Amino acid sequence: MLRAVAASLDHLVAFHLRWTLFRRRSHRTDSAALREVLDLIESRPRRLLEPPPPLATSGAPLTPGTPWRGADFFLFRLPSAHRFGAEVNHTIWGQMLVPRGRALAGPAVLRVHPWIGPTGVGWLRRWGRGLLRRGIALVSVDLPHHARRTASGDWSGEHAFSGDLTAMVRAASQGVSDLLRTCAWLRDLGVVPLGVMGYSMGGWGAAMLAAADPALAFAVAAVPPADVVETLQRSCLAKGPIRRNFEASSVPPDLIQRTSRLLSPLQHPAVIASDRLLVVSAQHDVVIPPSQSGALADHWRCEHWREAHGHMSLFFSRRFGHRLAEWMAARL
């Protein structure tokens, strides 16, 4: 019964997104452009995971916002080291919730948001109350082509996951760079120790950050895709227009394989200790097959939670949220 309900919720959300968003646009891969991007990134080992140049100063302004219960709220923005897409995408927008009365310096959790999902720290408020009570701050940034980084006329996330592999690779490389820049900037402000947690496509971002930033206190990848290209081909989320655009592009198999390898966290070993890594699978997930999360857990040789949920029902689970908050707080 639980399996059927969880799967039905996943299919319902996927159908809604396909009908309201995907059917409106055609995104196809330009094979020549994809080859050029892959050649550039692969020209230097680990280029995808290299930190961007440091900022000239650590003084990016923090703008106070409306306090939330027992926390002070701040907005910040940083320049992205990449210049893809519209001008609005060149700025990293971020939010922070700092426990009331605590100095800005101190422990924090950086949350990496999912694709087509809430991007702000508000999503962590339900799960983060236990963290705030323990004096731990919450941080979130908008990934490329999402929320305030969305060009006029586009929808949030449109160029981050679609039938266009070139756009996906560019968004992925920019996203990793932006997360690394955010972590470095936070540490300049004294926000340490710093851990990272991501859900769904955000789990992919957390996994890639775990392969690039050895200073992280921990990394949590919840229901992450270990193979983004396979997700594009097989997930219920990508049925219909996205899959048709991908197949109609007739991308040569070698480029598909190179893209799959480049974007897979299974190709990049973690650079933090395995006891500070956690992978979460949803056993009834029809969006990201649990086998993909399991493959990442095997790759990391780390703790692996197998939750009796679907992709969406896990997202709304309070019990899971409380358990996760305790796990993260114990490592900060």
C-alpha positions as CSV (number, residue, x, y, z in Angstrom):
1,M,0.0,0.0,0.0
2,L,2.7,2.4,1.0
3,R,4.7,1.6,-2.1
4,A,1.7,2.3,-4.3
5,V,0.9,5.6,-2.6
6,A,4.5,6.8,-2.8
7,A,4.9,5.9,-6.5
8,S,1.5,7.5,-7.3
9,L,2.6,10.8,-5.7
10,D,5.9,10.7,-7.7
11,H,4.0,10.0,-11.0
12,L,1.5,12.8,-10.2
13,V,4.2,15.4,-9.6
14,A,6.1,14.3,-12.7
15,F,3.0,14.4,-14.9
16,H,2.2,17.9,-13.6
17,L,5.7,19.2,-14.4
18,R,5.7,17.6,-17.8
19,W,2.4,19.1,-18.7
20,T,2.9,22.6,-17.3
21,L,6.6,23.1,-18.2
22,F,8.3,20.7,-20.5
23,R,5.8,20.7,-23.3
24,R,6.3,24.4,-23.9
25,R,9.9,24.3,-25.1
26,S,12.2,22.3,-27.3
27,H,15.7,21.8,-26.0
28,R,18.0,19.8,-28.2
29,T,21.7,19.1,-28.1
30,D,24.1,20.7,-30.5
31,S,26.7,17.9,-30.8
32,A,29.5,20.2,-31.9
33,A,29.0,22.6,-29.0
34,L,28.8,19.6,-26.6
35,R,32.1,18.3,-27.9
36,E,33.7,21.7,-27.5
37,V,32.6,22.0,-23.9
38,L,33.6,18.5,-23.0
39,D,37.1,19.0,-24.6
40,L,37.6,22.1,-22.6
41,I,36.6,20.6,-19.2
42,E,38.5,17.4,-19.8
43,S,41.6,19.2,-21.0
44,R,42.8,19.3,-17.3
45,P,42.2,16.5,-14.8
46,R,39.7,17.4,-12.1
47,R,38.9,20.7,-13.9
48,L,35.2,20.3,-13.1
49,L,36.1,20.2,-9.4
50,E,38.6,23.0,-9.2
51,P,37.8,25.9,-6.9
52,P,37.3,29.2,-8.7
53,P,39.7,32.1,-8.2
54,P,39.3,33.7,-4.8
55,L,37.2,36.8,-4.5
56,A,39.1,40.1,-4.3
57,T,37.6,40.8,-0.9
58,S,35.6,38.8,1.7
59,G,33.3,41.8,2.1
60,A,30.3,40.8,0.0
61,P,27.4,42.6,1.8
62,L,25.0,40.8,4.0
63,T,21.6,42.5,3.9
64,P,19.3,41.9,7.0
65,G,15.9,40.6,6.2
66,T,12.8,39.8,8.3
67,P,13.8,37.7,11.3
68,W,12.2,34.2,11.5
69,R,11.2,33.0,14.9
70,G,14.5,32.4,16.8
71,A,16.8,33.3,13.9
72,D,18.1,36.4,12.1
73,F,17.7,36.3,8.3
74,F,20.3,37.7,5.9
75,L,20.6,37.9,2.1
76,F,23.9,38.0,0.2
77,R,25.1,37.8,-3.3
78,L,28.4,36.8,-4.9
79,P,29.8,37.0,-8.5
80,S,29.9,33.7,-10.3
81,A,33.2,32.8,-11.8
82,H,31.3,31.6,-14.9
83,R,29.4,33.6,-17.5
84,F,26.8,31.3,-19.0
85,G,23.4,32.4,-20.2
86,A,21.7,35.7,-19.4
87,E,23.3,38.4,-17.2
88,V,21.0,37.6,-14.3
89,N,22.6,34.1,-14.1
90,H,26.0,35.6,-13.4
91,T,25.2,36.4,-9.7
92,I,25.0,33.8,-6.9
93,W,22.1,34.8,-4.6
94,G,22.1,33.3,-1.1
95,Q,20.3,33.3,2.2
96,M,21.3,32.7,5.8
97,L,19.4,31.9,9.0
98,V,21.6,32.6,12.0
99,P,20.4,31.7,15.5
100,R,19.2,34.8,17.3
101,G,22.0,36.3,19.4
102,R,24.8,34.2,17.8
103,A,27.6,35.9,16.0
104,L,27.8,35.3,12.3
105,A,30.9,33.1,12.8
106,G,30.1,29.5,13.9
107,P,28.9,26.2,12.5
108,A,26.5,26.0,9.6
109,V,24.8,23.7,7.1
110,L,24.8,24.6,3.4
111,R,21.7,23.3,1.7
112,V,21.8,22.5,-2.0
113,H,18.3,22.7,-3.4
114,P,16.6,20.2,-5.8
115,W,15.7,20.8,-9.4
116,I,12.3,22.5,-9.8
117,G,11.9,22.9,-6.1
118,P,12.1,25.5,-3.3
119,T,15.5,27.2,-3.4
120,G,15.6,29.2,-0.2
121,V,16.4,28.4,3.4
122,G,12.6,28.2,4.1
123,W,12.8,24.5,3.0
124,L,15.2,23.8,5.8
125,R,13.2,25.6,8.4
126,R,11.1,22.5,9.1
127,W,14.1,20.2,9.2
128,G,16.4,22.9,10.6
129,R,14.7,23.9,13.8
130,G,16.7,21.4,15.7
131,L,19.8,22.8,14.1
132,L,18.9,26.4,15.0
133,R,18.2,25.4,18.6
134,R,21.7,24.0,18.7
135,G,23.2,27.2,17.5
136,I,23.8,26.0,13.9
137,A,23.1,28.4,11.0
138,L,21.4,27.4,7.8
139,V,22.6,28.6,4.3
140,S,21.2,28.2,0.8
141,V,22.1,29.6,-2.6
142,D,20.3,29.7,-5.9
143,L,21.9,27.3,-8.4
144,P,22.5,28.4,-12.0
145,H,19.3,29.2,-13.9
146,H,17.1,28.9,-10.8
147,A,14.9,31.4,-8.9
148,R,16.5,34.9,-9.1
149,R,19.0,33.6,-11.7
150,T,16.3,32.7,-14.2
151,A,16.2,34.8,-17.4
152,S,13.0,36.6,-18.3
153,G,10.7,34.3,-20.2
154,D,12.3,31.1,-18.8
155,W,11.1,28.9,-16.0
156,S,13.3,28.1,-13.0
157,G,15.6,25.2,-13.7
158,E,14.8,25.1,-17.5
159,H,18.5,25.1,-18.6
160,A,19.8,22.9,-15.8
161,F,18.1,19.7,-16.8
162,S,16.6,19.2,-20.2
163,G,17.1,17.4,-23.5
164,D,20.1,19.7,-24.1
165,L,23.2,18.0,-22.8
166,T,25.4,21.1,-23.6
167,A,23.3,23.3,-21.3
168,M,23.3,20.6,-18.6
169,V,27.1,20.3,-18.6
170,R,27.5,24.1,-18.5
171,A,25.0,24.5,-15.7
172,A,26.7,21.6,-13.7
173,S,30.2,23.0,-14.1
174,Q,28.9,26.5,-13.0
175,G,27.0,25.0,-10.1
176,V,30.0,23.2,-8.7
177,S,32.1,26.3,-9.0
178,D,29.4,28.5,-7.4
179,L,29.1,26.1,-4.4
180,L,32.9,26.0,-3.9
181,R,33.0,29.8,-4.1
182,T,30.2,30.1,-1.5
183,C,32.0,27.7,0.9
184,A,35.2,29.6,0.6
185,W,33.4,32.9,1.2
186,L,31.6,31.6,4.2
187,R,34.8,30.3,5.8
188,D,36.3,33.8,5.3
189,L,33.5,35.1,7.4
190,G,34.3,32.5,10.1
191,V,31.3,30.3,9.3
192,V,33.0,27.0,10.4
193,P,32.6,24.1,10.6
194,L,30.5,23.9,7.5
195,G,28.6,20.8,6.3
196,V,26.6,20.3,3.1
197,M,23.3,18.6,2.5
198,G,21.4,18.2,-0.8
199,Y,18.2,16.5,-1.9
200,S,17.6,14.9,-5.4
201,M,19.5,17.0,-7.9
202,G,20.8,18.9,-4.9
203,G,22.1,15.5,-3.6
204,W,24.1,15.3,-6.8
205,G,25.5,18.8,-6.0
206,A,26.4,17.7,-2.5
207,A,28.1,14.6,-3.8
208,M,30.2,16.6,-6.3
209,L,31.1,19.1,-3.5
210,A,32.3,16.1,-1.3
211,A,34.7,15.2,-4.1
212,A,36.1,18.8,-4.3
213,D,36.2,20.3,-0.8
214,P,38.2,18.5,1.8
215,A,37.3,21.1,4.5
216,L,33.7,20.1,4.7
217,A,32.5,18.8,8.1
218,F,30.2,16.3,6.3
219,A,28.2,15.7,3.2
220,V,24.7,14.3,2.9
221,A,23.3,13.2,-0.5
222,A,19.6,12.4,-0.2
223,V,18.1,10.5,-3.2
224,P,20.9,11.6,-5.5
225,P,21.2,10.6,-9.2
226,A,24.5,8.8,-9.7
227,D,24.0,9.0,-13.4
228,V,22.3,12.2,-14.6
229,V,22.2,11.0,-18.3
230,E,20.4,7.7,-17.3
231,T,18.0,9.8,-15.2
232,L,17.3,11.9,-18.3
233,Q,16.6,8.7,-20.4
234,R,14.7,6.6,-17.9
235,S,13.1,8.7,-15.1
236,C,9.4,9.3,-15.1
237,L,10.3,13.0,-14.7
238,A,11.9,13.1,-18.1
239,K,9.2,11.3,-20.1
240,G,7.6,13.0,-23.0
241,P,9.2,16.2,-24.4
242,I,12.5,16.0,-22.6
243,R,13.2,12.5,-23.7
244,R,11.9,13.1,-27.2
245,N,14.2,16.2,-27.5
246,F,17.2,14.1,-26.2
247,E,16.5,11.3,-28.7
248,A,15.8,13.6,-31.6
249,S,19.2,15.3,-31.1
250,S,21.0,12.1,-32.3
251,V,24.0,12.8,-30.1
252,P,26.9,10.4,-31.0
253,P,27.3,7.6,-28.4
254,D,30.8,8.7,-27.5
255,L,29.6,12.1,-26.4
256,I,26.8,10.6,-24.4
257,Q,29.3,8.3,-22.6
258,R,31.7,11.2,-21.9
259,T,28.9,13.4,-20.5
260,S,27.7,10.5,-18.3
261,R,31.2,10.0,-16.9
262,L,31.9,13.6,-16.4
263,L,28.7,14.3,-14.5
264,S,28.7,11.1,-12.4
265,P,29.8,11.4,-8.8
266,L,30.9,7.7,-9.1
267,Q,33.8,8.9,-11.2
268,H,35.0,11.3,-8.5
269,P,36.3,9.9,-5.1
270,A,35.2,11.8,-2.0
271,V,37.9,13.8,-0.3
272,I,36.4,13.7,3.2
273,A,36.3,10.8,5.6
274,S,33.7,8.1,5.0
275,D,32.3,8.4,8.5
276,R,31.3,12.0,7.6
277,L,29.4,10.9,4.5
278,L,25.7,9.8,4.3
279,V,23.6,8.6,1.4
280,V,19.8,8.3,1.7
281,S,17.7,6.2,-0.6
282,A,13.9,6.1,-1.0
283,Q,13.0,2.5,-1.6
284,H,9.8,3.3,-3.5
285,D,11.3,6.1,-5.6
286,V,10.3,6.2,-9.3
287,V,12.1,9.5,-10.0
288,I,15.6,8.6,-9.0
289,P,15.9,4.7,-8.8
290,P,17.2,3.6,-5.4
291,S,19.9,1.6,-7.2
292,Q,21.6,5.0,-8.1
293,S,21.7,6.1,-4.5
294,G,22.9,2.6,-3.5
295,A,25.7,2.9,-6.1
296,L,26.9,6.1,-4.6
297,A,26.8,4.6,-1.1
298,D,28.9,1.7,-2.3
299,H,31.3,4.1,-4.0
300,W,31.7,6.1,-0.8
301,R,31.7,3.1,1.5
302,C,29.6,5.1,3.9
303,E,26.5,5.0,6.0
304,H,23.4,4.4,3.9
305,W,19.8,5.0,5.0
306,R,17.1,3.0,3.1
307,E,13.9,4.9,3.8
308,A,10.4,3.3,3.1
309,H,9.3,6.3,1.0
310,G,9.0,7.6,-2.5
311,H,10.9,10.6,-3.9
312,M,8.3,13.1,-2.8
313,S,7.0,11.5,0.4
314,L,10.5,11.4,1.8
315,F,10.8,15.2,1.1
316,F,7.8,15.8,3.4
317,S,8.7,13.3,6.1
318,R,9.1,15.0,9.5
319,R,10.6,11.8,11.1
320,F,13.3,11.7,8.5
321,G,13.9,15.4,8.9
322,H,14.4,15.2,12.6
323,R,16.7,12.1,12.3
324,L,18.8,13.9,9.6
325,A,19.1,17.1,11.8
326,E,20.4,15.0,14.6
327,W,23.0,13.3,12.4
328,M,24.2,16.6,11.0
329,A,24.4,18.3,14.4
330,A,26.5,15.5,15.8
331,R,29.2,16.2,13.2
332,L,29.4,20.0,13.7
